[in-house]
Amino acid sequence: MPDDSAPKGTRMHGFGTRMSHAGRAGTRVHGFVNPPVVRGSTVLYANCADRVASASKRFDQALTYGTQGGPNHHALEDVICEIEGGTRCQIVSTGLAAVTVPLLAFLKAGEHMLMPDSVYGPARAFADGMLARLGIETTFYDPCIDEAGIAALMRPNTTVVYTESPGSHSFEMQDIPAIARAAHAKGAKVLMDNTWGIRHFQPFRHGVDVSIQALTKYVVGHSDVLLGSITVNSDEHWKALRWAALQLGQYASPDDCWLALRGVRTMPVRLEKQAASALEVAAWLAKRPEVLKVLHPALPGAPGHEIWKRDFTGACSLFGVVFRPEFSVEASHAFVDSLTLFGIGASWGGYESLALPTTGFITRSATNGDLGGPTVRLHIGLEDTADLIADIEAGLAVLRGFKG
């Protein structure tokens, strides 16, 4: 959709147009539509003076050495900046690397971080594991906390407040502007996993300092590449982030970057279709007698809907379903096993639908994590919605009849 923040007298192209043209040479440049894959480790220089001059370009999109990126990395970084509304982007090897690299960039021994209790499981493991061993303490907080609550948890050594909205299993919506105000008042940086909100949440307009994306999901879109991105909106944050990525040897294959560039061209239509289908399925499930509640922030009446309505321009295709407590966890597993169009898998954002039982697989320490009944997470793909609903309806019959 057009960006109404464009300066007066100019016209910002719509999202689909920008994704079709960003990161390409242009429409009046002779050659193939897509940029070629450029692989390489060694960069040759014309003379020693050029080699000396390259030392000052480690923070730029310059060809200096393979691990510092090449044309495919730079083009993808430009596209992600276009999506996220930032100024600089670092491509990394996985979505988890997009979490760990900025944490290592902005935290040091003796410091303290706040992290939501609903955070992505491997991010929690990194905080409890490696960061703890490095002398960095983490406090997990209720994701539905308000501004005063965050302010009360801040310590003199709190330097990072991490956010993820909605949570990727239980879908709590966080009040990001309020959290950012409290964090910035004490000089802390705000990091956000914005994978669910890609396109529909502009992090830097809401107070976020560092935005994290698992490009594995919607950008790639075909469940065949692991990739991540970290986007910032200031030179200060860029230098810290870039230096950390270089020191850690973070690198992504140019072939994977090329596939992500190809995926992003169709992402607008995939997102639109999958989001609409997900909302249709979620609304249908919300009326079913077997269902206690549907965890889809864009669904009226669902938890967090008002925050979603205020801060987001749309939604994606991932949501949760909580069955009534009279059904057992084993019955929810039987439901998932019976589905014929849904794969059982953890990643999401691809063209195929997925179902994943989550009860018993969620770690909580600041909240009890009890959603009221056995829970299944659904990702809606590009299949016809009527077929998916029919598949789920047959699965609900299995749920009702489970005698185990």
N, C-alpha and C positions, 0 to 999 in steps of 0.2 A: 504494500500500500504506500502511497506517497507520503513523504516525510514533511509534516507541516511546519517543522522548525527551520526549513530552508530560508535564507535571507529573502526579503521582499524584492520582487523583480526577477527572481530566479525560479526555476522549476526543478525540483528534485524528482528524478525518475522513480517509478514504482519498484518494489522489491524484486519482482520477476525480471524486469528490464535490467536492473543493476546486477543481478546474479548471472544473467546471460552475457554481460559485457565486461564485468570486472575481472582483472587479472589476465586479460587478453591483449594482444598487440593492437587490435582495432579492426574496423570493418573496411578500411581503405589500405590495408597492408597486404602486399602480395604474399601468398603462402596458404598453408592449411589453417583451418579454423582454430584448432586446438594447438597450443604450444607443444613442441616436442619434449620428450623426456631427455633430460641432461644428467648423465651420471658422471661422477668424477671425484677423485680425492685430491690429486695434485693440481695446483694452478700454476701455470708458467708466467713469468714476468719478462718484459722486454729488456730490462736492465736492473741493476742493483738499486738504483734510485727509486724505481717503481716498487721494488720489494720493501724498501724502507718506508715508503709512503703508505703501503698497505697496512702497516702496523696500527695506524690511527683509524682504520676503517672497521674494526671489529664490531662496532655498534651500528654499522650501516649495512644496507643491502649491497654488498660488494663481493666480488669473487676473490677470496683470499686463501681459503682452504676448504676442503670438502665439508668438514663438520660445521663450518660457519654458514652453510647453506648455498644453494645455487638458484638458477632461474625458476625451477619448479617450486622450491620452498618460498621464494620471494613473492611469486604470483599468488600462492595460496595465502600467505600472510596478509597480502593486500586485500584479498577477498574477505578474510575473517575480520579484519579491521572494518571493512565496509559493513559487515553484518552486525558487529558488536558496538560500533560507534566509537572505537578507540583510535589511537594514533600509531601504535606499534604492536606487533604480534610476534611471538616466538612459537614456531611449530616444534612439537616434541613427539616422541615415539609412540606414546599411548595416552589414553585418558587419565590413567593413574599418574603418569609422569607429569601431566598438566596440573595435578594436585600437589605432588611432592616437590617439584622444582621451585615454585614460588614460596612454599613453606620454608624451604632451605634458604631461599634468597632473602626472606624478610624476618627470619627468626635466628636467634643465636643463644648460646648457653646462658642460662640464668634468666631467660625471658619466659613469658607466660602467654598462652593463647586460649581464646574462647572458641569452642566448636559446638555446633548444634547436636543434640542427642540423636537426631534422625539422619546424621551424615552417612554418606556412602561408606559401606563397611571397610573397604581397603584404606580409605582415608583415616578412619578411626584407628585401624591397626597400625598405620604409620605413625600417628600421634602417640599411641600407647607404646609403640615399639622403638623405632629408630629415634624419634624426637626425644622420647624420654631418656634414652641412653645418651643423647647429646646434651642432656641437662636442661631440656625445655619442658615445662609443665603445661598440661592441657586441662582445662575445666570444661566438661560437657554441660550444656545448658538446655533448658526447655526451648525447643524451636519456636514455640508460640509466645515467647517472652516479649514484654513491651520495652519501651525506651528506658524507663526507670529501672527495670529489672536488669538490663544490660549494664547500665551505669553502676548499679550496685555490685556487679560482679567484676568490674574493672579494677585492676591493681596498678600500682605504680610501674610495674614491669610488664604490663599487658601491652604487647605491640601488634598483635594480629587478632582480629575478630573474623572468624570463618563463617560463611553462610552457605546454605543450599536450599533453594526455594523453587518448587516444593521438594520435600524429602523424597528420595527415589524409591522408597518402599511404602512409607506411611503417608506421604503427600501433605505434610503440614506446610502451610504457607507462612513465610516469615515476613515481618514488616521491615523490609530492607531499609527504607529511608529512615525509620526511627532508630534501627540498630546502627546505621551509619552515623547518625547525629551523635549518639552516645559514644561511639568508638572514636570519632574524630575530635570530640570534645576533650578526650584524654590522650590524643596524639597517636592512636592506633590506626593501622591500615585495615581495610575491609576487603576480604577475598570472598569471591562467590563462585560456586559451581553453578553455571548458568545453562547447563546442557538441556534441561527440560524447556527452558524459556528461549531457546535460540530463535531469533527473529522477533519474538513477541515481547521480550523484556530488554530494554536498553539499560544496561547496568550502570553506566557512568552518569546517566541522568538521575539516578536514584542514589548516588553516593558511594557506589562501589569503586574501589581503587584497582583491583585486579580481577579480571573475568576469566573463568576456566571453562573450556569446552572439551568434551569427549567427541572429537570429530568422527570417531568410530560410528557414532549413532546416525544423525540425520544428514550430515554433510556427505559422508561416504554413501550411506543409504542402501548398501547392498550386502552388508554383513560379511565383508571379505577383506577388510583393512582395519588395522589398529593404528590410531593416530590421535593426537591431542593438540590443543592450542592454548596459549596464555596471552591475553591482550591487556594492555595498559593504556593510560591516557595522559601520562606525563613523562618527561625526559628523565626525571629522578628515578621513577619506578622502572623505566625501561632499562637504564644502565645497571641497576641492581639485578633485575631479572635476567638480562642478557648475559651478564658476567657469571651468574650462577649456572645458567644453562651451558655456557662454554666450559666452565670448570668441571661440570659433571659429565661432559662429553655427550650431552643430549643431541640426538640426531634422528632424523626420520628419512626413510628411503625416498629418493625422488620419484620412484615408480608409485609409491603410495601417495605422495603428494599429487601426482598427476591424476590418479584415480579419484582423489578427493576433489580436485578441480573439475573433473568430469561429473562427479556426483552432485556438486553444488549447482550445476546448471539446471537440473531438474528438481532440486530441493523445494523451491516454492510450490510447485504443483503437487509434489508428494506430500509436503506438510499440510497443504490445504485439504487434500483428499483424506489423508489419514486422520487429521484433527476432526473433520466433519463426521467421519465414520465412527471415530472413538466417542464423540459426544452422543451420537445416535445410539450406539450400543450401551453407553453408560446410562442414558435416560431410560432405555428399555429395561435394563437390569434394576434400576432404582424402583421400578414398579412391581418387581417380582416378589412373591411372598417368601421366597427362600433367602432373600437378601436383607440384611440389617441396614447397611448403608453402602453407598458408592463413594469412593475417595477420588473424586475428579474435581479439582478446583474450579473449573469452568461450568460445572453443573449447578444451577441455582439451588440453594439450600444445602449444598455440600460444605463440609468444613473448609474454611479459608476462602470461600467464594467472594466475599466482599473485598478482601485484599487483592485477589486476582483481578476482580473487576476494576479496581482503582489503578493498578500498576501495569497490567498486561494488556496487550492488544489482541491476543489470541492464545491458543493452547496447542498442545501436541497430542500424541496418540497413546500416552502411557497413563494408566490409572489403576486404582485398586478396588477390589470388591470384598466386602466383609459379609460373610454368611451368618445367619442367625445362630446363636450359641447352642441350639439343640443339635446342630450338625457337628460332627467330630472333625478333627484335623484329617483323620484317615478318609473321611467322606469327601473332604475337599480335594485330597489327592486323587481319589477315584474319579471325581469330576474332571480334573485336569487330564488324567490318563485317558479318559473317554473321548476327549476332543480330537477331531480328525484334521481340522484346518489350522490348529494352533500347535506350534512346536513348543517343547519345554526347554527354555533357554534363558540365560541371565541377561545378555545384552539386548538392546532394543534400538529402535530408530530405523531398522531396515524395512524392506518392502513386505516382509512376511510377518504374520501374526504370531504372538508368543503368549504362553500362559506359564506362570511360575508361582507355586505355593510359597508364601513368605512367613507364615506362622512357624515359630521355632527357629527362624534363621535371622532374626533381628536382635541386635544387642542394644540394650538401653541401660543407662546408669542414672540419669537425671530424671527420667520419667519411667512409668511402669511398662509402657509399650503395649498395654492391653487395648486392642481395638474393638473388643466386644464379641468376637467370634473368629473362626478360622478365616484367613485372608488369602486371596489369590491376586497377583498382579497381572494385568492384561496389557499387552501391546497390540494395537490394531494396525494391521498392514494394509496392503492395497487390494485385498480380496473384495468381492462384492459384499456389502454390508448385510444383505438379506441372507447370504450363505453363512456368514459368521454368526448371526443371530440364531439361525436354525441349528447350527452346530452347538452353540451354547445351550439352547433350549433342550436339545437331546442330552447334553451333559448334566443339566439340572435334574432331569429325570433319574439319571444315575445317582446323583447326590441324594435325592429323596429316597431312593430305594436301597441305599447302602446299608448293609446289615453287619458289616465287620465289627 
